[in-house]
Amino acid sequence: MKASIITVGDEILIGQVIDTNSAWLGGELNQLGVDVVEILSVSDKAAAITGALDRAFGISDVIIMTGGLGPTKDDITKKTIADYFGVEMYFDDATYDKIKALFERFGRTMTDMHKVQCYMPINATLLNNDMGTAPGMMFTKGEKLLFSMPGVPFEMKYIFENGIKPVLHARNEGKSYVFHKTIMTSGIGESFIAEKVEHISDGFPEGLSLAYLPSLGSVRLRITGKGTRPDIKDDVLRYAGIIEKEVSKYVYGYDNEALESAIKRHFDKLGWTLATAESCTGGYLSHKLTSIPGSSSYFQGGVVSYSNELKMKLLGVKKETLESHGAVSEQTVIEMANGARKLNDASVGIGISGIAGPDGGTPEKPVGTIWYAIALPDGTTHAHLLKATKDRGKNIEYTATMVMSRLLSLI
């Protein structure tokens, strides 16, 4: 079963509102075994909506539309759908009674504008909306289905879960299957990992595919199985296992797990604790690590030590080290990492110092020069040099990501 998602609203097209509905719907439809073939965003114009419907009905079995069901003049989705099917609108008393009761409960007066929401295309099957005033609608065109919902995310999700999902599950059950397995990797680039696994994907059976999804510091490998065979899930898992063995040293998790989540999982398993000492990242690494619920199980604490005085006073960095090598140096971050470990009585210590920019660089140490070190329980300390950009924000994020990636590879 193929599906198209259509979002209606000028606010989406001009970037005023981010379309989160489509991403959520795509995930839900995928779990139902429905293949989303396109996502369209169109303006609050009848011609745009009609054109999108024509296109979607031409390629999909199911169309899911959000937006344009409010009481204002620019909410024209219902009338446009009625015109599209060539049917009249009618006043739905049940919707009126529900909206009126809602207004009375909050001590408000229902206006004529709100009565607009009570007019429905005569061929619509209404879908209950306990989260708002506008019901969802279901239409049929031959064997195909059209669903229309409000654009408000929590209303849309309620209607989909309670009104649309059961219909799609019943219609698609046993007819088509979609299954994904995602392997999370770090410490290796997209092209390098492709060289290692392409010979495996070249031998995939029909219905299986491999996608490379790179992001800052990591590459997701998504193995997808689509088809009418119930056992296609077994094929996906089998080949995912083969690929994982090929790149095992770079694998840190599965199914979109974040680096910081994987770090917590590994530290909890080992019974280790962690402490940080940050200069140029200003506590961003600590922020990322503690964004995971329950991070207090392993994260002891962190020091933001911009000044040399604090590096010496809190972390025990030697004055001679700073004078001889500078704050941004291999020697300094090694002492910072070990100092953080000692100060917080932690199993592992991390030290970071660099020139995030946009100012402060020198010919010897230009903006984007960043050193970090990781001190481990066995007494070894691993230091690394990063050469980043001149963009401060990107440098801070890049550094935190690379440090987490390297930390995972060491433990």
DRENDO-1510 file (C-alpha; in Angstrom, 1 decimal, always signed):
<recs>
REC; n; res; u; v; w
REC; 1; MET; +0.0; +0.0; +0.0 .
REC; 2; LYS; +1.4; +3.4; -1.1 .
REC; 3; ALA; +0.7; +6.7; +0.7 .
REC; 4; SER; +1.0; +10.4; +0.0 .
REC; 5; ILE; +1.1; +13.0; +2.8 .
REC; 6; ILE; -0.1; +16.5; +2.0 .
REC; 7; THR; +0.3; +19.4; +4.4 .
REC; 8; VAL; -1.7; +22.6; +3.7 .
REC; 9; GLY; -0.6; +26.0; +4.9 .
REC; 10; ASP; +1.3; +29.1; +3.7 .
REC; 11; GLU; +3.0; +29.2; +7.1 .
REC; 12; ILE; +4.8; +26.0; +6.2 .
REC; 13; LEU; +5.9; +27.3; +2.7 .
REC; 14; ILE; +7.4; +30.6; +4.1 .
REC; 15; GLY; +9.3; +28.8; +6.9 .
REC; 16; GLN; +7.2; +30.3; +9.7 .
REC; 17; VAL; +6.1; +26.8; +10.9 .
REC; 18; ILE; +8.2; +23.6; +10.7 .
REC; 19; ASP; +6.3; +20.7; +9.3 .
REC; 20; THR; +6.7; +18.1; +12.1 .
REC; 21; ASN; +3.4; +16.4; +11.1 .
REC; 22; SER; +4.8; +14.7; +8.0 .
REC; 23; ALA; +7.8; +13.2; +9.9 .
REC; 24; TRP; +5.6; +11.8; +12.6 .
REC; 25; LEU; +3.1; +10.4; +10.1 .
REC; 26; GLY; +5.9; +8.9; +8.0 .
REC; 27; GLY; +7.1; +7.0; +11.0 .
REC; 28; GLU; +3.6; +5.8; +11.9 .
REC; 29; LEU; +2.8; +4.7; +8.4 .
REC; 30; ASN; +6.1; +2.9; +8.1 .
REC; 31; GLN; +5.3; +0.8; +11.2 .
REC; 32; LEU; +2.0; -0.2; +9.5 .
REC; 33; GLY; +3.8; -1.4; +6.5 .
REC; 34; VAL; +2.5; +1.5; +4.4 .
REC; 35; ASP; +5.1; +2.9; +1.9 .
REC; 36; VAL; +5.1; +6.7; +1.9 .
REC; 37; VAL; +6.0; +7.7; -1.7 .
REC; 38; GLU; +5.8; +11.5; -1.4 .
REC; 39; ILE; +5.3; +14.4; +1.0 .
REC; 40; LEU; +3.8; +17.6; -0.5 .
REC; 41; SER; +3.4; +21.0; +1.2 .
REC; 42; VAL; +1.0; +23.3; -0.6 .
REC; 43; SER; -0.5; +26.8; -0.1 .
REC; 44; ASP; -3.9; +27.7; +1.2 .
REC; 45; LYS; -5.2; +28.0; -2.3 .
REC; 46; ALA; -7.9; +25.8; -3.9 .
REC; 47; ALA; -5.9; +25.2; -7.0 .
REC; 48; ALA; -2.9; +24.1; -5.1 .
REC; 49; ILE; -4.9; +21.7; -2.9 .
REC; 50; THR; -6.8; +20.3; -5.9 .
REC; 51; GLY; -3.5; +19.8; -7.9 .
REC; 52; ALA; -2.0; +18.0; -5.0 .
REC; 53; LEU; -5.0; +15.7; -4.7 .
REC; 54; ASP; -4.9; +14.9; -8.4 .
REC; 55; ARG; -1.2; +14.0; -8.2 .
REC; 56; ALA; -1.6; +11.9; -5.0 .
REC; 57; PHE; -4.6; +9.9; -6.2 .
REC; 58; GLY; -2.6; +9.1; -9.3 .
REC; 59; ILE; +0.2; +7.4; -7.4 .
REC; 60; SER; -1.1; +6.4; -4.0 .
REC; 61; ASP; -3.7; +4.2; -2.3 .
REC; 62; VAL; -3.9; +6.4; +0.7 .
REC; 63; ILE; -3.7; +10.2; +1.0 .
REC; 64; ILE; -3.3; +11.8; +4.4 .
REC; 65; MET; -3.8; +15.6; +4.5 .
REC; 66; THR; -3.3; +18.0; +7.4 .
REC; 67; GLY; -4.2; +21.6; +7.9 .
REC; 68; GLY; -6.8; +24.1; +6.7 .
REC; 69; LEU; -9.8; +22.9; +8.9 .
REC; 70; GLY; -9.9; +25.9; +11.2 .
REC; 71; PRO; -12.7; +28.6; +11.4 .
REC; 72; THR; -10.9; +31.4; +9.5 .
REC; 73; LYS; -11.3; +32.4; +5.9 .
REC; 74; ASP; -7.9; +30.9; +4.9 .
REC; 75; ASP; -9.0; +27.5; +6.1 .
REC; 76; ILE; -10.5; +26.2; +2.9 .
REC; 77; THR; -9.5; +22.6; +2.9 .
REC; 78; LYS; -13.1; +21.2; +3.6 .
REC; 79; LYS; -14.7; +23.3; +0.9 .
REC; 80; THR; -12.0; +22.5; -1.6 .
REC; 81; ILE; -12.4; +18.7; -0.9 .
REC; 82; ALA; -16.2; +19.0; -1.3 .
REC; 83; ASP; -15.7; +20.8; -4.7 .
REC; 84; TYR; -13.2; +18.2; -5.7 .
REC; 85; PHE; -15.7; +15.4; -5.2 .
REC; 86; GLY; -18.5; +17.5; -6.6 .
REC; 87; VAL; -20.7; +17.3; -3.4 .
REC; 88; GLU; -22.5; +19.8; -1.2 .
REC; 89; MET; -21.7; +20.8; +2.3 .
REC; 90; TYR; -24.1; +20.1; +5.2 .
REC; 91; PHE; -24.4; +21.4; +8.8 .
REC; 92; ASP; -23.5; +18.7; +11.2 .
REC; 93; ASP; -25.5; +19.1; +14.4 .
REC; 94; ALA; -23.3; +16.7; +16.4 .
REC; 95; THR; -20.3; +18.8; +15.7 .
REC; 96; TYR; -22.2; +21.9; +16.6 .
REC; 97; ASP; -23.3; +20.4; +19.9 .
REC; 98; LYS; -19.8; +19.3; +20.8 .
REC; 99; ILE; -18.2; +22.7; +20.0 .
REC; 100; LYS; -21.0; +24.5; +21.9 .
REC; 101; ALA; -20.5; +22.3; +25.0 .
REC; 102; LEU; -16.8; +22.9; +24.9 .
REC; 103; PHE; -17.2; +26.7; +24.8 .
REC; 104; GLU; -19.8; +26.6; +27.6 .
REC; 105; ARG; -17.4; +24.5; +29.8 .
REC; 106; PHE; -14.8; +27.3; +29.5 .
REC; 107; GLY; -17.3; +30.1; +29.9 .
REC; 108; ARG; -16.9; +31.4; +26.4 .
REC; 109; THR; -19.5; +32.3; +23.7 .
REC; 110; MET; -19.6; +30.5; +20.4 .
REC; 111; THR; -19.5; +32.9; +17.4 .
REC; 112; ASP; -20.7; +32.5; +13.9 .
REC; 113; MET; -17.1; +32.0; +12.8 .
REC; 114; HIS; -16.9; +28.9; +14.9 .
REC; 115; LYS; -20.1; +27.5; +13.3 .
REC; 116; VAL; -18.1; +27.3; +10.0 .
REC; 117; GLN; -16.4; +24.3; +11.5 .
REC; 118; CYS; -19.7; +22.5; +11.7 .
REC; 119; TYR; -20.2; +22.4; +7.9 .
REC; 120; MET; -19.0; +19.1; +6.3 .
REC; 121; PRO; -18.8; +17.6; +2.9 .
REC; 122; ILE; -21.8; +15.3; +2.6 .
REC; 123; ASN; -19.6; +12.3; +1.6 .
REC; 124; ALA; -17.3; +12.6; +4.6 .
REC; 125; THR; -17.1; +10.0; +7.4 .
REC; 126; LEU; -16.3; +12.1; +10.4 .
REC; 127; LEU; -13.5; +11.1; +12.8 .
REC; 128; ASN; -13.8; +12.0; +16.4 .
REC; 129; ASN; -11.4; +14.7; +17.8 .
REC; 130; ASP; -11.4; +14.9; +21.6 .
REC; 131; MET; -8.4; +17.3; +21.5 .
REC; 132; GLY; -10.1; +20.1; +19.6 .
REC; 133; THR; -13.1; +21.4; +17.7 .
REC; 134; ALA; -12.5; +20.2; +14.1 .
REC; 135; PRO; -13.2; +16.5; +13.5 .
REC; 136; GLY; -11.1; +14.6; +11.0 .
REC; 137; MET; -12.7; +13.3; +7.8 .
REC; 138; MET; -12.4; +10.1; +5.7 .
REC; 139; PHE; -13.4; +9.9; +2.0 .
REC; 140; THR; -13.3; +7.1; -0.5 .
REC; 141; LYS; -12.6; +7.3; -4.2 .
REC; 142; GLY; -13.0; +3.8; -5.7 .
REC; 143; GLU; -10.6; +1.7; -3.7 .
REC; 144; LYS; -8.6; +4.6; -2.5 .
REC; 145; LEU; -8.8; +6.6; +0.8 .
REC; 146; LEU; -8.4; +10.2; +1.7 .
REC; 147; PHE; -8.1; +11.4; +5.2 .
REC; 148; SER; -8.1; +15.1; +6.3 .
REC; 149; MET; -7.1; +16.2; +9.8 .
REC; 150; PRO; -6.4; +19.5; +11.6 .
REC; 151; GLY; -2.8; +20.7; +11.4 .
REC; 152; VAL; -2.4; +21.1; +15.2 .
REC; 153; PRO; +0.0; +18.3; +16.0 .
REC; 154; PHE; -1.6; +16.9; +19.1 .
REC; 155; GLU; -5.0; +17.0; +17.5 .
REC; 156; MET; -3.7; +15.3; +14.4 .
REC; 157; LYS; -2.0; +12.6; +16.4 .
REC; 158; TYR; -5.1; +11.8; +18.4 .
REC; 159; ILE; -7.2; +11.5; +15.2 .
REC; 160; PHE; -4.6; +9.3; +13.5 .
REC; 161; GLU; -4.2; +7.0; +16.5 .
REC; 162; ASN; -7.9; +6.6; +17.2 .
REC; 163; GLY; -9.6; +7.0; +13.8 .
REC; 164; ILE; -7.1; +6.4; +11.0 .
REC; 165; LYS; -4.6; +3.8; +12.2 .
REC; 166; PRO; -7.2; +1.1; +12.8 .
REC; 167; VAL; -8.6; +1.5; +9.3 .
REC; 168; LEU; -5.2; +1.3; +7.7 .
REC; 169; HIS; -4.1; -1.7; +9.8 .
REC; 170; ALA; -7.2; -3.6; +8.8 .
REC; 171; ARG; -6.8; -2.8; +5.1 .
REC; 172; ASN; -3.1; -3.5; +4.9 .
REC; 173; GLU; -2.8; -6.5; +7.2 .
REC; 174; GLY; -1.1; -9.4; +5.5 .
REC; 175; LYS; -0.8; -7.6; +2.2 .
REC; 176; SER; +2.5; -5.8; +2.4 .
REC; 177; TYR; +5.4; -5.5; +4.9 .
REC; 178; VAL; +8.0; -2.9; +5.6 .
REC; 179; PHE; +10.8; -3.5; +8.1 .
REC; 180; HIS; +13.9; -1.4; +8.9 .
REC; 181; LYS; +17.0; -2.2; +11.0 .
REC; 182; THR; +19.4; +0.7; +11.6 .
REC; 183; ILE; +23.0; +0.3; +12.7 .
REC; 184; MET; +24.6; +3.3; +14.3 .
REC; 185; THR; +28.4; +3.8; +13.6 .
REC; 186; SER; +30.9; +6.5; +14.5 .
REC; 187; GLY; +34.6; +7.1; +13.8 .
REC; 188; ILE; +34.4; +6.3; +10.1 .
REC; 189; GLY; +33.2; +8.3; +7.0 .
REC; 190; GLU; +30.4; +7.5; +4.7 .
REC; 191; SER; +32.6; +6.6; +1.7 .
REC; 192; PHE; +34.9; +4.4; +3.8 .
REC; 193; ILE; +32.1; +2.5; +5.4 .
REC; 194; ALA; +30.5; +2.0; +1.9 .
REC; 195; GLU; +33.7; +0.4; +0.7 .
REC; 196; LYS; +33.5; -2.1; +3.5 .
REC; 197; VAL; +29.9; -3.2; +3.0 .
REC; 198; GLU; +28.9; -2.7; -0.6 .
REC; 199; HIS; +29.9; -6.2; -1.5 .
REC; 200; ILE; +27.3; -7.4; +1.0 .
REC; 201; SER; +24.5; -5.1; -0.2 .
REC; 202; ASP; +25.3; -6.1; -3.8 .
REC; 203; GLY; +24.1; -9.6; -2.9 .
REC; 204; PHE; +20.9; -8.5; -1.2 .
REC; 205; PRO; +17.8; -10.6; -2.2 .
REC; 206; GLU; +14.9; -8.8; -3.9 .
REC; 207; GLY; +13.1; -6.3; -1.6 .
REC; 208; LEU; +16.1; -5.4; +0.5 .
REC; 209; SER; +18.1; -2.1; +0.2 .
REC; 210; LEU; +20.8; -0.3; +2.1 .
REC; 211; ALA; +20.9; +3.4; +2.8 .
REC; 212; TYR; +23.8; +5.5; +4.2 .
REC; 213; LEU; +22.6; +8.4; +6.4 .
REC; 214; PRO; +25.6; +10.5; +7.5 .
REC; 215; SER; +25.4; +13.1; +10.2 .
REC; 216; LEU; +27.9; +15.0; +12.3 .
REC; 217; GLY; +30.3; +12.3; +13.7 .
REC; 218; SER; +28.3; +9.3; +12.7 .
REC; 219; VAL; +26.8; +7.3; +9.9 .
REC; 220; ARG; +23.6; +5.4; +10.1 .
REC; 221; LEU; +23.3; +2.2; +8.0 .
REC; 222; ARG; +19.6; +1.5; +7.4 .
REC; 223; ILE; +18.7; -1.9; +6.0 .
REC; 224; THR; +15.1; -1.9; +4.6 .
REC; 225; GLY; +12.9; -4.7; +3.5 .
REC; 226; LYS; +9.8; -4.1; +1.5 .
REC; 227; GLY; +7.5; -6.7; +0.0 .
REC; 228; THR; +4.6; -9.2; +0.3 .
REC; 229; ARG; +6.6; -11.9; +2.1 .
REC; 230; PRO; +6.0; -12.1; +5.9 .
REC; 231; ASP; +9.5; -13.4; +6.4 .
REC; 232; ILE; +11.2; -10.3; +4.9 .
REC; 233; LYS; +12.0; -9.2; +8.4 .
REC; 234; ASP; +14.2; -12.3; +8.8 .
REC; 235; ASP; +16.2; -11.3; +5.7 .
REC; 236; VAL; +16.7; -7.8; +7.1 .
REC; 237; LEU; +17.9; -9.0; +10.4 .
REC; 238; ARG; +20.2; -11.7; +8.9 .
REC; 239; TYR; +21.9; -9.2; +6.5 .
REC; 240; ALA; +22.1; -6.6; +9.3 .
REC; 241; GLY; +24.0; -9.1; +11.3 .
REC; 242; ILE; +26.4; -9.7; +8.4 .
REC; 243; ILE; +27.0; -6.0; +7.9 .
REC; 244; GLU; +27.5; -5.4; +11.6 .
REC; 245; LYS; +30.3; -8.0; +11.8 .
REC; 246; GLU; +32.0; -6.3; +8.9 .
REC; 247; VAL; +32.1; -2.9; +10.7 .
REC; 248; SER; +31.9; -4.0; +14.3 .
REC; 249; LYS; +34.7; -1.8; +15.6 .
REC; 250; TYR; +32.7; +1.3; +14.5 .
REC; 251; VAL; +29.2; +0.2; +15.8 .
REC; 252; TYR; +27.9; +1.9; +18.9 .
REC; 253; GLY; +24.2; +1.3; +18.8 .
REC; 254; TYR; +21.0; +0.6; +16.9 .
REC; 255; ASP; +17.8; +2.3; +15.7 .
REC; 256; ASN; +18.9; +6.0; +15.9 .
REC; 257; GLU; +20.5; +5.8; +19.4 .
REC; 258; ALA; +22.3; +9.0; +20.2 .
REC; 259; LEU; +26.0; +8.9; +21.0 .
REC; 260; GLU; +25.3; +10.2; +24.5 .
REC; 261; SER; +22.8; +7.5; +25.1 .
REC; 262; ALA; +25.3; +4.8; +24.1 .
REC; 263; ILE; +27.9; +6.3; +26.4 .
REC; 264; LYS; +25.5; +6.1; +29.4 .
REC; 265; ARG; +24.7; +2.5; +28.5 .
REC; 266; HIS; +28.3; +1.5; +28.3 .
REC; 267; PHE; +29.4; +3.3; +31.4 .
REC; 268; ASP; +26.5; +1.8; +33.4 .
REC; 269; LYS; +27.4; -1.7; +32.2 .
REC; 270; LEU; +31.1; -1.2; +33.1 .
REC; 271; GLY; +30.3; +0.5; +36.4 .
REC; 272; TRP; +32.5; +3.5; +35.4 .
REC; 273; THR; +32.0; +7.2; +36.1 .
REC; 274; LEU; +33.0; +10.2; +34.0 .
REC; 275; ALA; +34.1; +13.8; +34.7 .
REC; 276; THR; +34.9; +16.6; +32.2 .
REC; 277; ALA; +37.1; +19.7; +32.0 .
REC; 278; GLU; +36.1; +22.0; +29.2 .
REC; 279; SER; +37.5; +25.3; +27.9 .
REC; 280; CYS; +36.5; +26.2; +24.4 .
REC; 281; THR; +33.3; +24.1; +24.4 .
REC; 282; GLY; +32.0; +26.0; +27.5 .
REC; 283; GLY; +30.2; +23.0; +29.0 .
REC; 284; TYR; +28.5; +21.9; +25.8 .
REC; 285; LEU; +29.9; +18.3; +26.2 .
REC; 286; SER; +28.6; +18.1; +29.7 .
REC; 287; HIS; +25.2; +19.4; +28.5 .
REC; 288; LYS; +25.0; +16.7; +25.8 .
REC; 289; LEU; +26.0; +13.9; +28.3 .
REC; 290; THR; +23.5; +15.0; +30.9 .
REC; 291; SER; +20.6; +15.5; +28.4 .
REC; 292; ILE; +20.0; +11.7; +28.8 .
REC; 293; PRO; +17.6; +10.8; +31.7 .
REC; 294; GLY; +19.5; +9.0; +34.4 .
REC; 295; SER; +22.9; +10.4; +33.5 .
REC; 296; SER; +23.7; +10.9; +37.2 .
REC; 297; SER; +24.3; +7.2; +37.4 .
REC; 298; TYR; +27.7; +7.7; +35.8 .
REC; 299; PHE; +28.4; +11.5; +35.2 .
REC; 300; GLN; +30.2; +12.9; +38.2 .
REC; 301; GLY; +30.5; +16.5; +37.2 .
REC; 302; GLY; +32.4; +19.0; +35.0 .
REC; 303; VAL; +34.6; +22.1; +35.2 .
REC; 304; VAL; +34.4; +25.0; +32.7 .
REC; 305; SER; +37.9; +26.4; +32.9 .
REC; 306; TYR; +38.4; +29.2; +30.5 .
REC; 307; SER; +41.2; +30.9; +32.4 .
REC; 308; ASN; +44.7; +29.5; +33.0 .
REC; 309; GLU; +44.2; +30.3; +36.7 .
REC; 310; LEU; +41.3; +27.9; +36.9 .
REC; 311; LYS; +43.1; +25.3; +34.9 .
REC; 312; MET; +45.9; +25.4; +37.5 .
REC; 313; LYS; +43.8; +25.9; +40.6 .
REC; 314; LEU; +41.0; +23.3; +40.0 .
REC; 315; LEU; +42.6; +20.9; +37.6 .
REC; 316; GLY; +46.2; +20.9; +38.6 .
REC; 317; VAL; +47.6; +21.9; +35.2 .
REC; 318; LYS; +51.2; +22.9; +35.7 .
REC; 319; LYS; +52.2; +26.5; +35.2 .
REC; 320; GLU; +55.3; +25.3; +33.3 .
REC; 321; THR; +53.0; +23.4; +30.9 .
REC; 322; LEU; +51.0; +26.5; +30.1 .
REC; 323; GLU; +54.0; +28.7; +29.7 .
REC; 324; SER; +55.9; +26.2; +27.5 .
REC; 325; HIS; +53.1; +24.8; +25.4 .
REC; 326; GLY; +50.1; +27.1; +25.8 .
REC; 327; ALA; +46.5; +26.4; +26.9 .
REC; 328; VAL; +45.7; +24.9; +23.5 .
REC; 329; SER; +48.1; +22.0; +23.4 .
REC; 330; GLU; +48.4; +18.3; +23.8 .
REC; 331; GLN; +50.2; +18.5; +27.1 .
REC; 332; THR; +47.6; +20.9; +28.6 .
REC; 333; VAL; +44.5; +18.7; +27.7 .
REC; 334; ILE; +46.3; +15.6; +29.1 .
REC; 335; GLU; +46.7; +17.4; +32.4 .
REC; 336; MET; +43.1; +18.7; +32.3 .
REC; 337; ALA; +41.7; +15.2; +31.6 .
REC; 338; ASN; +43.7; +13.7; +34.5 .
REC; 339; GLY; +42.8; +16.7; +36.7 .
REC; 340; ALA; +39.1; +16.3; +36.0 .
REC; 341; ARG; +39.4; +12.6; +36.8 .
REC; 342; LYS; +41.2; +13.2; +40.1 .
REC; 343; LEU; +39.0; +16.2; +41.2 .
REC; 344; ASN; +35.8; +14.2; +40.8 .
REC; 345; ASP; +37.1; +10.8; +41.7 .
REC; 346; ALA; +36.0; +9.5; +38.3 .
REC; 347; SER; +36.9; +6.5; +36.3 .
REC; 348; VAL; +37.4; +8.5; +33.1 .
REC; 349; GLY; +38.4; +12.2; +32.6 .
REC; 350; ILE; +38.0; +14.3; +29.5 .
REC; 351; GLY; +39.9; +17.6; +28.9 .
REC; 352; ILE; +39.2; +20.0; +26.0 .
REC; 353; SER; +41.0; +23.2; +25.0 .
REC; 354; GLY; +40.9; +25.0; +21.7 .
REC; 355; ILE; +40.2; +28.1; +19.7 .
REC; 356; ALA; +36.5; +28.0; +18.8 .
REC; 357; GLY; +36.6; +31.4; +17.0 .
REC; 358; PRO; +35.8; +33.5; +15.3 .
REC; 359; ASP; +38.8; +35.4; +16.8 .
REC; 360; GLY; +41.8; +34.4; +18.8 .
REC; 361; GLY; +43.8; +32.4; +16.3 .
REC; 362; THR; +47.4; +32.7; +15.4 .
REC; 363; PRO; +49.5; +31.5; +12.5 .
REC; 364; GLU; +50.7; +28.6; +14.6 .
REC; 365; LYS; +47.3; +27.9; +16.1 .
REC; 366; PRO; +44.5; +29.2; +13.8 .
REC; 367; VAL; +40.9; +29.3; +14.7 .
REC; 368; GLY; +39.5; +25.7; +14.7 .
REC; 369; THR; +42.6; +24.3; +16.4 .
REC; 370; ILE; +41.2; +22.1; +19.2 .
REC; 371; TRP; +42.9; +19.5; +21.4 .
REC; 372; TYR; +41.2; +17.0; +23.6 .
REC; 373; ALA; +42.3; +14.1; +25.8 .
REC; 374; ILE; +40.6; +11.1; +27.4 .
REC; 375; ALA; +42.1; +9.7; +30.6 .
REC; 376; LEU; +41.1; +6.0; +31.2 .
REC; 377; PRO; +41.1; +3.8; +34.4 .
REC; 378; ASP; +44.1; +1.9; +33.2 .
REC; 379; GLY; +46.2; +5.0; +33.6 .
REC; 380; THR; +46.6; +5.7; +29.8 .
REC; 381; THR; +45.6; +9.1; +28.3 .
REC; 382; HIS; +44.7; +9.5; +24.7 .
REC; 383; ALA; +45.1; +13.0; +23.2 .
REC; 384; HIS; +43.9; +14.1; +19.7 .
REC; 385; LEU; +44.0; +17.2; +17.6 .
REC; 386; LEU; +41.0; +18.4; +15.7 .
REC; 387; LYS; +41.1; +21.0; +12.9 .
REC; 388; ALA; +37.7; +22.5; +12.6 .
REC; 389; THR; +36.2; +25.6; +10.8 .
REC; 390; LYS; +36.0; +29.3; +11.7 .
REC; 391; ASP; +32.4; +28.9; +12.8 .
REC; 392; ARG; +32.2; +29.0; +16.6 .
REC; 393; GLY; +28.9; +27.2; +17.0 .
REC; 394; LYS; +29.8; +24.4; +14.5 .
REC; 395; ASN; +33.2; +24.0; +16.1 .
REC; 396; ILE; +31.7; +23.5; +19.6 .
REC; 397; GLU; +29.2; +21.0; +18.4 .
REC; 398; TYR; +31.7; +19.2; +16.2 .
REC; 399; THR; +34.2; +18.9; +19.1 .
REC; 400; ALA; +31.6; +17.5; +21.5 .
REC; 401; THR; +30.5; +14.9; +18.9 .
REC; 402; MET; +34.0; +13.8; +18.0 .
REC; 403; VAL; +35.0; +13.5; +21.7 .
REC; 404; MET; +31.9; +11.3; +22.3 .
REC; 405; SER; +32.7; +9.2; +19.3 .
REC; 406; ARG; +36.3; +8.7; +20.3 .
REC; 407; LEU; +35.3; +7.9; +23.9 .
REC; 408; LEU; +33.0; +5.1; +22.7 .
REC; 409; SER; +35.8; +3.7; +20.6 .
REC; 410; LEU; +38.1; +3.5; +23.6 .
REC; 411; ILE; +35.7; +1.8; +26.0 .
</recs>
